[in-house]
Amino acid sequence: MRAVLIVVVFIALVAVCSADLYQQCSNGRSIDDLDSKVSVSSCTKAPCKLKKGTQSLVTMKFTPEKDLKRLRNTVFANIAGLPFPFIGVDNTNACGQIFEADGTTKAACPLKAGVEYQYKNNIDVLPIYPTVKVVVHWGLTSEFGDEICFEVPARITN
């Protein structure tokens, strides 16, 4: 019986440790292998630590299914089930942060269907943000809805 308990605990630990860092959004389109397409600088395990007064680089690789005239950032922290927008980022134009697949050549809206792009944005973790555990929701939203979207547990720290 003790051996069975040890095996069950081991399997549970492996499942928790190998869980994906980034989660699909419930309202976004499904993205295969999200962890290879999304990154937040200095975040290798959940919860991501976002230190006040610093910047974090967010990158996402995506391929639109349709031509896109415009793209907007949808960024908020979910705290106790309520969305709190990231000031200065949420609902801003994302076209200026879009690059070709190589990550160095600037692209511009409109974006073409079937072409891979890379999004890069340095965000400020403002000192006014509360010191709290959150779930960060980050999406790129077009006239058709979320093109790519992820959520990640995070902790805002001093």
Accessible surface in RSA format (square Angstrom, percent):
REM  Atomic radii and reference values for relative SASA: ProtOr
REM  Chains: A
REM  Algorithm: Lee & Richards
REM  Probe-radius: 1.40
REM  Slices: 20
REM RES _ NUM      All-atoms   Total-Side   Main-Chain    Non-polar    All polar
REM                ABS   REL    ABS   REL    ABS   REL    ABS   REL    ABS   REL
RES MET A   1   195.22 101.1 153.24 101.4  41.98  99.9 135.73 115.4  59.49  78.8
RES ARG A   2   191.72  80.5 183.62  93.6   8.10  19.3  70.21  96.0 121.51  73.6
RES ALA A   3    68.62  63.1  62.28  96.1   6.33  14.4  65.74  92.6   2.88   7.6
RES VAL A   4    91.93  60.5  89.98  81.5   1.95   4.7  91.91  79.9   0.02   0.0
RES LEU A   5   110.60  61.6 108.28  77.5   2.32   5.8 110.37  77.5   0.23   0.6
RES ILE A   6   104.75  59.6 101.91  75.9   2.84   6.8 103.97  74.9   0.77   2.1
RES VAL A   7    81.23  53.4  80.01  72.4   1.22   2.9  81.23  70.6   0.00   0.0
RES VAL A   8    83.78  55.1  81.86  74.1   1.92   4.6  82.90  72.0   0.88   2.4
RES VAL A   9    75.44  49.6  73.80  66.8   1.65   4.0  75.44  65.6   0.00   0.0
RES PHE A  10   128.69  64.4 126.96  78.6   1.72   4.5 128.44  77.9   0.24   0.7
RES ILE A  11   105.56  60.1 104.04  77.5   1.52   3.7 105.18  75.7   0.38   1.0
RES ALA A  12    52.05  47.9  45.16  69.7   6.89  15.7  51.76  72.9   0.29   0.8
RES LEU A  13   102.91  57.3 102.58  73.4   0.33   0.8 102.87  72.2   0.04   0.1
RES VAL A  14    74.10  48.8  70.70  64.0   3.40   8.2  73.77  64.1   0.33   0.9
RES ALA A  15    60.32  55.5  46.27  71.4  14.05  32.0  53.28  75.0   7.05  18.7
RES VAL A  16   110.47  72.7  97.56  88.3  12.92  31.1 101.24  88.0   9.24  25.1
RES CYS A  17   106.48  80.5  70.79  79.0  35.69  83.9  33.02  83.7  73.45  79.2
RES SER A  18    80.97  68.4  51.68  69.0  29.29  67.5  45.51  96.9  35.46  49.7
RES ALA A  19    66.58  61.2  39.99  61.7  26.58  60.5  49.79  70.1  16.79  44.5
RES ASP A  20    90.83  63.6  79.73  79.4  11.10  26.2   7.98  18.8  82.85  82.6
RES LEU A  21    25.28  14.1  20.23  14.5   5.05  12.7  23.52  16.5   1.76   4.7
RES TYR A  22    11.08   5.2   8.12   4.6   2.96   7.7   6.33   4.8   4.74   5.8
RES GLN A  23    85.39  47.8  84.09  61.5   1.30   3.1  35.43  75.4  49.96  37.9
RES GLN A  24    73.34  41.0  56.76  41.5  16.58  39.5  47.42 100.9  25.92  19.7
RES CYS A  25     6.20   4.7   0.39   0.4   5.81  13.7   0.45   1.1   5.74   6.2
RES SER A  26   124.55 105.2  79.30 105.8  45.26 104.3  60.04 127.9  64.51  90.4
RES ASN A  27   110.66  76.3  76.04  73.5  34.62  83.4  42.78 103.0  67.88  65.6
RES GLY A  28    20.14  24.8   0.00   N/A  20.14  24.8   2.96   8.1  17.18  38.5
RES ARG A  29    70.33  29.5  54.92  28.0  15.41  36.7  45.42  62.1  24.92  15.1
RES SER A  30    96.60  81.6  69.31  92.5  27.30  62.9  47.22 100.5  49.39  69.2
RES ILE A  31    15.72   8.9  10.59   7.9   5.13  12.4  11.87   8.5   3.86  10.5
RES ASP A  32   117.88  82.6 108.63 108.1   9.24  21.9  33.79  79.5  84.08  83.9
RES ASP A  33    97.47  68.3  75.33  75.0  22.14  52.4  35.43  83.4  62.04  61.9
RES LEU A  34    11.35   6.3   7.05   5.0   4.30  10.8   7.05   5.0   4.30  11.6
RES ASP A  35    55.74  39.0  37.59  37.4  18.15  42.9  25.06  59.0  30.67  30.6
RES SER A  36    68.50  57.9  40.45  54.0  28.05  64.6  42.93  91.4  25.57  35.8
RES LYS A  37    63.60  31.0  59.49  36.5   4.10   9.8  32.47  29.2  31.12  33.2
RES VAL A  38     4.96   3.3   0.00   0.0   4.96  11.9   1.17   1.0   3.79  10.3
RES SER A  39    51.24  43.3  51.12  68.2   0.12   0.3  36.51  77.7  14.73  20.6
RES VAL A  40    12.31   8.1   8.80   8.0   3.51   8.5   8.80   7.6   3.51   9.5
RES SER A  41    48.04  40.6  31.69  42.3  16.35  37.7  36.79  78.3  11.25  15.8
RES SER A  42   113.70  96.1  66.89  89.3  46.81 107.8  46.72  99.5  66.98  93.8
RES CYS A  43    14.00  10.6   1.49   1.7  12.51  29.4   2.49   6.3  11.51  12.4
RES THR A  44   128.13  91.1  97.51  98.9  30.62  73.0  76.52 102.8  51.61  78.0
RES LYS A  45   147.96  72.2 141.45  86.8   6.52  15.5  88.54  79.7  59.43  63.3
RES ALA A  46    50.76  46.7  25.78  39.8  24.97  56.8  25.86  36.4  24.90  66.0
RES PRO A  47    44.85  32.7  42.52  38.8   2.33   8.5  42.52  35.1   2.33  14.5
RES CYS A  48     2.48   1.9   1.45   1.6   1.02   2.4   2.48   6.3   0.00   0.0
RES LYS A  49   132.00  64.4 112.19  68.8  19.81  47.2  86.29  77.7  45.71  48.7
RES LEU A  50     8.61   4.8   8.10   5.8   0.51   1.3   8.61   6.0   0.00   0.0
RES LYS A  51   112.40  54.8 110.36  67.7   2.03   4.8  54.25  48.8  58.15  61.9
RES LYS A  52    42.29  20.6  31.41  19.3  10.87  25.9  12.64  11.4  29.65  31.6
RES GLY A  53    59.94  73.9   0.00   N/A  59.94  73.9  26.50  72.7  33.45  74.9
RES THR A  54    56.09  39.9  47.50  48.2   8.59  20.5  50.21  67.4   5.88   8.9
RES GLN A  55   106.77  59.7  80.91  59.1  25.85  61.6  24.30  51.7  82.47  62.6
RES SER A  56     8.52   7.2   8.21  11.0   0.32   0.7   0.33   0.7   8.20  11.5
RES LEU A  57    63.12  35.2  61.13  43.7   1.99   5.0  61.13  42.9   1.99   5.4
RES VAL A  58     2.09   1.4   2.09   1.9   0.00   0.0   2.09   1.8   0.00   0.0
RES THR A  59    24.66  17.5  24.66  25.0   0.00   0.0  14.25  19.1  10.41  15.7
RES MET A  60     0.24   0.1   0.00   0.0   0.24   0.6   0.23   0.2   0.01   0.0
RES LYS A  61    84.28  41.1  84.13  51.6   0.14   0.3  33.13  29.8  51.15  54.5
RES PHE A  62     6.17   3.1   0.11   0.1   6.07  15.8   6.17   3.7   0.00   0.0
RES THR A  63    54.61  38.8  48.08  48.7   6.52  15.5  33.60  45.1  21.01  31.8
RES PRO A  64     1.09   0.8   0.00   0.0   1.09   4.0   0.00   0.0   1.09   6.8
RES GLU A  65   125.13  71.8  97.53  73.8  27.61  65.7  39.73  76.8  85.40  69.7
RES LYS A  66   113.04  55.1 108.64  66.7   4.40  10.5  72.17  65.0  40.87  43.5
RES ASP A  67    78.57  55.0  68.37  68.0  10.20  24.1  28.01  65.9  50.55  50.4
RES LEU A  68     0.30   0.2   0.00   0.0   0.30   0.8   0.30   0.2   0.00   0.0
RES LYS A  69   150.01  73.2 137.43  84.3  12.58  29.9  80.84  72.8  69.17  73.7
RES ARG A  70   128.44  53.9 128.44  65.5   0.00   0.0  47.61  65.1  80.83  49.0
RES LEU A  71     0.38   0.2   0.00   0.0   0.38   0.9   0.00   0.0   0.38   1.0
RES ARG A  72    91.83  38.6  91.83  46.8   0.00   0.0  36.26  49.6  55.57  33.7
RES ASN A  73     1.32   0.9   0.57   0.5   0.75   1.8   0.00   0.0   1.32   1.3
RES THR A  74    38.50  27.4  38.07  38.6   0.44   1.0  30.10  40.4   8.41  12.7
RES VAL A  75     0.00   0.0   0.00   0.0   0.00   0.0   0.00   0.0   0.00   0.0
RES PHE A  76    43.44  21.7  43.44  26.9   0.00   0.0  43.44  26.3   0.00   0.0
RES ALA A  77     5.85   5.4   5.85   9.0   0.00   0.0   5.85   8.2   0.00   0.0
RES ASN A  78    55.96  38.6  50.83  49.1   5.13  12.3   4.19  10.1  51.77  50.0
RES ILE A  79    37.42  21.3  35.63  26.5   1.79   4.3  36.77  26.5   0.65   1.8
RES ALA A  80   103.24  94.9  51.75  79.9  51.49 117.1  73.15 103.0  30.09  79.7
RES GLY A  81    59.59  73.5   0.00   N/A  59.59  73.5  30.20  82.9  29.39  65.8
RES LEU A  82   108.74  60.6 108.74  77.8   0.00   0.0 108.74  76.4   0.00   0.0
RES PRO A  83    83.29  60.7  68.44  62.4  14.86  54.0  68.44  56.5  14.86  92.3
RES PHE A  84    99.97  50.0  99.01  61.3   0.96   2.5  99.01  60.0   0.96   2.8
RES PRO A  85    76.74  55.9  68.42  62.4   8.31  30.2  68.42  56.5   8.31  51.7
RES PHE A  86     5.85   2.9   4.68   2.9   1.18   3.1   5.51   3.3   0.34   1.0
RES ILE A  87   105.47  60.0  92.82  69.1  12.65  30.5  98.31  70.8   7.16  19.4
RES GLY A  88    67.14  82.8   0.00   N/A  67.14  82.8  36.60 100.4  30.54  68.4
RES VAL A  89    16.52  10.9  15.35  13.9   1.17   2.8  16.52  14.4   0.00   0.0
RES ASP A  90    43.73  30.6  30.66  30.5  13.07  30.9   2.62   6.2  41.11  41.0
RES ASN A  91    97.87  67.5  90.62  87.6   7.25  17.5  20.56  49.5  77.32  74.7
RES THR A  92    48.80  34.7  46.37  47.0   2.44   5.8  44.33  59.5   4.47   6.8
RES ASN A  93    86.91  59.9  75.69  73.1  11.23  27.0  24.19  58.2  62.73  60.6
RES ALA A  94     0.00   0.0   0.00   0.0   0.00   0.0   0.00   0.0   0.00   0.0
RES CYS A  95    17.88  13.5  15.54  17.3   2.34   5.5  12.80  32.4   5.08   5.5
RES GLY A  96    45.50  56.1   0.00   N/A  45.50  56.1  35.75  98.1   9.76  21.9
RES GLN A  97    48.80  27.3  47.66  34.8   1.13   2.7  10.69  22.8  38.10  28.9
RES ILE A  98     0.00   0.0   0.00   0.0   0.00   0.0   0.00   0.0   0.00   0.0
RES PHE A  99    33.68  16.9  33.68  20.9   0.00   0.0  33.68  20.4   0.00   0.0
RES GLU A 100    63.21  36.3  63.21  47.8   0.00   0.0  18.37  35.5  44.84  36.6
RES ALA A 101    47.96  44.1  32.35  49.9  15.61  35.5  33.46  47.1  14.51  38.4
RES ASP A 102    91.72  64.2  55.99  55.7  35.73  84.5  47.09 110.8  44.63  44.5
RES GLY A 103     3.01   3.7   0.00   N/A   3.01   3.7   2.56   7.0   0.45   1.0
RES THR A 104   108.43  77.1  84.21  85.4  24.22  57.7  72.84  97.8  35.59  53.8
RES THR A 105    70.34  50.0  64.62  65.5   5.73  13.6  51.23  68.8  19.11  28.9
RES LYS A 106   120.98  59.0 100.72  61.8  20.26  48.2  86.58  77.9  34.41  36.6
RES ALA A 107    13.96  12.8   2.25   3.5  11.70  26.6   7.98  11.2   5.98  15.8
RES ALA A 108    72.47  66.6  59.00  91.0  13.47  30.6  60.21  84.8  12.26  32.5
RES CYS A 109    31.53  23.9   8.57   9.6  22.97  54.0   8.83  22.4  22.71  24.5
RES PRO A 110    85.89  62.6  75.97  69.3   9.93  36.1  75.97  62.7   9.93  61.7
RES LEU A 111     0.27   0.1   0.21   0.2   0.05   0.1   0.21   0.2   0.05   0.1
RES LYS A 112   113.06  55.2 113.06  69.4   0.00   0.0  71.47  64.3  41.59  44.3
RES ALA A 113    42.93  39.5  25.75  39.7  17.18  39.1  25.95  36.5  16.98  45.0
RES GLY A 114    60.55  74.7   0.00   N/A  60.55  74.7  30.77  84.4  29.78  66.7
RES VAL A 115    58.78  38.7  55.33  50.1   3.45   8.3  58.78  51.1   0.00   0.0
RES GLU A 116    73.82  42.4  66.47  50.3   7.36  17.5  18.90  36.6  54.92  44.8
RES TYR A 117    10.75   5.0  10.69   6.1   0.06   0.2   2.14   1.6   8.61  10.6
RES GLN A 118    22.52  12.6  22.52  16.5   0.00   0.0   1.17   2.5  21.35  16.2
RES TYR A 119     0.00   0.0   0.00   0.0   0.00   0.0   0.00   0.0   0.00   0.0
RES LYS A 120    60.08  29.3  55.23  33.9   4.84  11.5  21.17  19.1  38.91  41.4
RES ASN A 121    19.41  13.4  16.51  16.0   2.91   7.0   2.91   7.0  16.51  16.0
RES ASN A 122    85.81  59.2  65.01  62.8  20.80  50.1  10.16  24.4  75.66  73.1
RES ILE A 123     5.90   3.4   4.85   3.6   1.05   2.5   5.90   4.2   0.00   0.0
RES ASP A 124    72.93  51.1  68.19  67.9   4.74  11.2  14.29  33.6  58.64  58.5
RES VAL A 125     1.24   0.8   0.23   0.2   1.01   2.4   0.23   0.2   1.01   2.7
RES LEU A 126    49.04  27.3  48.86  35.0   0.19   0.5  49.04  34.4   0.00   0.0
RES PRO A 127    93.70  68.3  80.39  73.3  13.31  48.4  80.60  66.5  13.10  81.4
RES ILE A 128   126.72  72.1  96.63  72.0  30.09  72.5 104.15  75.0  22.58  61.3
RES TYR A 129    19.33   9.0  18.17  10.3   1.16   3.0  17.72  13.3   1.61   2.0
RES PRO A 130    75.61  55.1  66.41  60.5   9.20  33.5  75.61  62.4   0.00   0.0
RES THR A 131    76.07  54.1  47.53  48.2  28.54  68.0  44.91  60.3  31.16  47.1
RES VAL A 132    45.21  29.7  38.32  34.7   6.89  16.6  45.15  39.2   0.05   0.1
RES LYS A 133   127.40  62.2 114.41  70.2  12.99  30.9  58.99  53.1  68.41  72.9
RES VAL A 134     7.29   4.8   0.00   0.0   7.29  17.6   4.16   3.6   3.12   8.5
RES VAL A 135    59.22  39.0  59.09  53.5   0.12   0.3  59.09  51.3   0.12   0.3
RES VAL A 136     8.02   5.3   8.02   7.3   0.00   0.0   8.02   7.0   0.00   0.0
RES HIS A 137     9.43   5.2   9.43   6.6   0.00   0.0   6.31   6.5   3.12   3.6
RES TRP A 138     2.47   1.0   2.47   1.2   0.00   0.0   2.47   1.3   0.00   0.0
RES GLY A 139     0.00   0.0   0.00   N/A   0.00   0.0   0.00   0.0   0.00   0.0
RES LEU A 140     0.00   0.0   0.00   0.0   0.00   0.0   0.00   0.0   0.00   0.0
RES THR A 141    39.42  28.0  37.52  38.0   1.90   4.5  36.76  49.4   2.66   4.0
RES SER A 142    10.66   9.0   0.00   0.0  10.66  24.6   2.93   6.2   7.73  10.8
RES GLU A 143    68.69  39.4  26.42  20.0  42.27 100.6  35.92  69.5  32.77  26.8
RES PHE A 144   108.89  54.5  69.32  42.9  39.57 103.0  77.76  47.1  31.13  89.1
RES GLY A 145    29.71  36.6   0.00   N/A  29.71  36.6  27.89  76.5   1.82   4.1
RES ASP A 146    25.85  18.1   8.67   8.6  17.18  40.6   2.52   5.9  23.33  23.3
RES GLU A 147    11.61   6.7  11.59   8.8   0.02   0.0   0.13   0.3  11.47   9.4
RES ILE A 148     0.59   0.3   0.01   0.0   0.57   1.4   0.59   0.4   0.00   0.0
RES CYS A 149     3.14   2.4   0.53   0.6   2.61   6.1   0.53   1.4   2.61   2.8
RES PHE A 150     1.04   0.5   1.04   0.6   0.00   0.0   1.04   0.6   0.00   0.0
RES GLU A 151    49.19  28.2  49.01  37.1   0.18   0.4   2.37   4.6  46.82  38.2
RES VAL A 152     4.22   2.8   4.18   3.8   0.04   0.1   4.22   3.7   0.00   0.0
RES PRO A 153    48.68  35.5  48.68  44.4   0.00   0.0  48.68  40.2   0.00   0.0
RES ALA A 154     1.15   1.1   0.46   0.7   0.69   1.6   0.46   0.7   0.69   1.8
RES ARG A 155    86.37  36.3  86.37  44.0   0.00   0.0  14.80  20.2  71.58  43.4
RES ILE A 156     4.25   2.4   4.25   3.2   0.00   0.0   4.25   3.1   0.00   0.0
RES THR A 157    31.39  22.3  31.37  31.8   0.02   0.0  24.87  33.4   6.52   9.9
RES ASN A 158   123.39  85.1  91.33  88.3  32.06  77.2  48.14 115.9  75.24  72.7
END  Absolute sums over single chains surface
CHAIN  1 A     9122.6       7413.8       1708.8       5686.7       3435.9
END  Absolute sums over all chains
TOTAL          9122.6       7413.8       1708.8       5686.7       3435.9
